[in-house]
Amino acid sequence: MNLVSMKNTCGANATAPIKRSDFGVDKYAPKLADEVNIVIQIEATKD
């Protein structure tokens, strides 16, 4: 329960490492790291 809106709320966090080179993004290699972290945050509220 979200105390501000008083509605049922749920949320989640997810992270995933990916390699830029797997997607053909290697223009500045090796000056930039090949592995980057994707961070996803989501929240849902039930009306």
C-alpha positions in Angstrom: 0.0 0.0 0.0 1.4 3.4 -1.1 1.0 5.7 1.9 0.7 8.8 -0.2 -2.0 7.7 -2.7 -3.5 5.0 -0.4 -3.6 2.6 -3.4 -2.3 -0.9 -3.8 1.2 -0.5 -5.3 3.9 -3.0 -6.2 7.4 -2.3 -7.7 10.4 -4.1 -8.9 14.1 -3.5 -9.7 16.1 -5.4 -12.3 19.6 -5.2 -13.5 21.3 -6.9 -16.5 24.9 -6.6 -17.8 25.2 -6.6 -21.6 28.2 -6.3 -23.9 28.1 -3.4 -26.3 30.0 -5.5 -28.9 27.2 -8.0 -29.0 25.1 -5.3 -30.6 27.7 -3.9 -32.9 28.4 -0.9 -30.7 32.2 -1.0 -30.7 33.1 2.3 -32.3 35.2 3.6 -29.4 36.6 0.3 -28.2 38.8 -0.2 -26.2 38.6 3.3 -24.8 35.0 2.7 -23.4 34.1 -0.4 -21.4 32.5 -3.2 -23.4 30.2 -4.3 -20.6 27.5 -2.0 -19.3 24.7 -2.4 -16.8 21.1 -1.9 -17.7 19.0 -0.8 -14.7 15.2 -1.1 -14.9 12.8 0.2 -12.3 9.0 -0.3 -12.5 6.0 0.5 -10.3 2.4 -0.4 -10.9 -0.7 0.9 -9.1 -4.0 -0.8 -9.0 -7.0 1.6 -9.4 
